């Protein structure tokens, strides 16, 4: 992690097109679950206690839904549009539970670019290794903003060439 160091920004609104896409595979590991549970102070026994979970319809511990949302927002922050992005709206439907140690494939696709509002809409689907869809989401994201000073410097450089 590069805390405090300059980092290249992701794609701006003018660099994103409908149809831009990303595929991402994530495996859900114990260390991730424990970090999430510790960070959020979430003590839901359905997430970690096997004896409790066996008595439920799931029969085994499940992955917290918000943790899956975190994987999505992380991919948006890292890749599409990338660093400097800000999620402004998030709608998600959790279709099937996700269990510990599952591997998920997330498909991201830009479905709308609204330059007037400076927002892109991204559709997200995730499947497990059995190809069962586990979630659908629509995320509205404000891509990184190029500071006006940088735009002025770039424009001035173009004029001097």
C-alpha positions as CSV (number, residue, x, y, z in Angstrom):
1,X,0.0,0.0,0.0
2,X,1.4,3.4,-1.0
3,X,0.0,5.6,1.7
4,X,0.9,9.3,1.2
5,X,2.7,8.6,-2.1
6,X,1.4,10.0,-5.4
7,X,-0.5,7.5,-7.4
8,X,-1.6,7.4,-11.0
9,X,-5.3,8.2,-11.3
10,X,-7.7,5.8,-13.0
11,X,-9.7,6.6,-16.1
12,X,-11.5,9.9,-16.3
13,X,-15.0,10.2,-17.6
14,X,-13.6,11.0,-21.1
15,X,-11.6,7.9,-21.1
16,X,-14.4,5.5,-20.3
17,X,-16.8,4.0,-22.8
18,X,-19.9,1.9,-22.6
19,X,-18.8,-1.8,-22.9
20,X,-15.5,-1.3,-21.0
21,X,-15.2,-4.4,-18.9
22,X,-13.2,-6.3,-16.2
23,X,-13.2,-9.9,-15.0
24,X,-11.9,-10.6,-11.6
25,X,-11.5,-13.9,-9.6
26,X,-11.4,-13.8,-5.8
27,X,-11.1,-16.7,-3.3
28,X,-12.7,-16.2,0.1
29,X,-10.1,-17.1,2.7
30,X,-10.2,-17.3,6.5
31,X,-7.8,-14.4,6.9
32,X,-10.1,-12.1,4.9
33,X,-13.1,-13.2,7.0
34,X,-11.3,-12.6,10.3
35,X,-10.1,-9.2,9.2
36,X,-13.6,-8.2,8.1
37,X,-15.2,-9.5,11.4
38,X,-12.6,-7.8,13.5
39,X,-12.7,-4.5,11.6
40,X,-16.5,-4.3,11.8
41,X,-16.9,-5.9,15.2
42,X,-19.5,-8.2,13.6
43,X,-20.1,-11.2,15.8
44,X,-22.9,-12.8,13.8
45,X,-22.5,-16.6,14.5
46,X,-23.8,-17.4,11.0
47,X,-20.4,-16.1,9.7
48,X,-18.0,-18.1,11.8
49,X,-19.6,-20.7,14.1
50,X,-20.0,-24.0,12.4
51,X,-22.2,-25.5,15.1
52,X,-24.7,-22.6,14.8
53,X,-24.6,-22.5,11.0
54,X,-25.4,-26.3,10.8
55,X,-28.7,-25.6,12.4
56,X,-29.7,-23.0,9.7
57,X,-30.9,-23.5,6.2
58,X,-27.3,-22.8,5.0
59,X,-25.8,-25.8,6.9
60,X,-22.4,-24.0,7.1
61,X,-21.0,-20.6,7.8
62,X,-21.6,-18.0,5.0
63,X,-19.6,-15.0,3.9
64,X,-21.0,-11.6,5.1
65,X,-22.8,-9.8,2.2
66,X,-21.0,-6.5,2.9
67,X,-17.7,-8.3,2.5
68,X,-18.7,-9.1,-1.1
69,X,-19.7,-5.5,-1.6
70,X,-16.2,-4.6,-0.4
71,X,-14.6,-6.8,-3.1
72,X,-16.7,-4.9,-5.7
73,X,-15.7,-1.4,-4.4
74,X,-12.1,-2.5,-4.2
75,X,-12.1,-3.5,-7.8
76,X,-13.7,-0.2,-8.8
77,X,-11.0,1.7,-6.8
78,X,-8.1,-0.4,-8.3
79,X,-9.2,-1.1,-11.9
80,X,-12.5,0.3,-13.3
81,X,-12.4,3.3,-13.4
82,X,-9.5,3.0,-10.9
83,X,-7.7,5.1,-8.3
84,X,-9.5,8.3,-7.5
85,X,-13.0,6.9,-8.1
86,X,-15.9,7.4,-5.7
87,X,-19.0,5.2,-5.4
88,X,-22.1,7.3,-5.3
89,X,-24.8,4.7,-5.4
90,X,-24.8,0.9,-4.9
91,X,-27.7,-1.5,-5.5
92,X,-27.1,-5.2,-5.0
93,X,-29.2,-8.4,-5.0
94,X,-27.7,-11.3,-3.2
95,X,-29.1,-14.3,-5.0
96,X,-27.3,-17.2,-3.4
97,X,-25.2,-17.5,-0.2
98,X,-21.4,-17.6,-0.6
99,X,-19.6,-20.0,1.6
100,X,-16.1,-20.0,3.1
101,X,-13.3,-21.0,0.7
102,X,-15.4,-20.4,-2.4
103,X,-13.9,-18.9,-5.5
104,X,-16.0,-16.2,-7.2
105,X,-15.7,-14.7,-10.6
106,X,-16.9,-11.1,-10.9
107,X,-17.8,-9.6,-14.3
108,X,-17.9,-5.8,-14.4
109,X,-19.3,-3.8,-17.4
110,X,-19.8,-0.1,-18.0
111,X,-23.4,0.2,-19.1
112,X,-23.8,4.0,-19.1
113,X,-21.5,7.0,-19.3
114,X,-23.2,10.2,-18.2
115,X,-20.7,13.0,-18.9
116,X,-23.2,15.7,-17.7
117,X,-23.4,14.2,-14.2
118,X,-19.8,12.9,-14.3
119,X,-21.0,9.4,-13.4
120,X,-20.6,6.0,-14.9
121,X,-22.9,3.1,-14.2
122,X,-21.3,-0.3,-13.9
123,X,-23.1,-3.7,-13.9
124,X,-21.6,-6.4,-11.8
125,X,-22.4,-10.1,-11.8
126,X,-20.6,-12.8,-9.7
127,X,-20.7,-16.5,-10.0
128,X,-19.2,-19.3,-8.0
129,X,-17.2,-22.2,-9.5
130,X,-20.4,-24.1,-10.1
131,X,-21.5,-21.2,-12.3
132,X,-24.3,-20.3,-9.9
133,X,-24.9,-16.6,-10.0
134,X,-24.5,-15.4,-6.4
135,X,-25.1,-11.6,-6.9
136,X,-26.1,-8.9,-9.3
137,X,-25.2,-5.3,-8.7
138,X,-25.4,-1.9,-10.3
139,X,-22.9,0.7,-9.1
140,X,-22.8,4.3,-10.0
141,X,-19.3,5.7,-9.8
142,X,-17.8,9.2,-10.1
143,X,-14.5,8.6,-12.0
144,X,-11.4,10.4,-10.8
145,X,-11.3,14.1,-11.3
146,X,-8.3,15.7,-13.0
147,X,-7.5,18.8,-10.9
148,X,-8.0,22.0,-12.9
149,X,-4.4,23.0,-12.3
150,X,-3.2,19.8,-14.1
151,X,-5.6,20.5,-17.0
152,X,-4.2,24.0,-17.3
153,X,-0.6,22.8,-17.3
154,X,-1.3,20.1,-19.8
155,X,-3.1,22.6,-22.1
156,X,-0.3,25.1,-21.8
157,X,2.2,22.4,-22.7
158,X,0.2,21.5,-25.8
159,X,0.1,25.2,-26.9
160,X,3.9,25.4,-26.6
161,X,4.6,22.4,-28.8
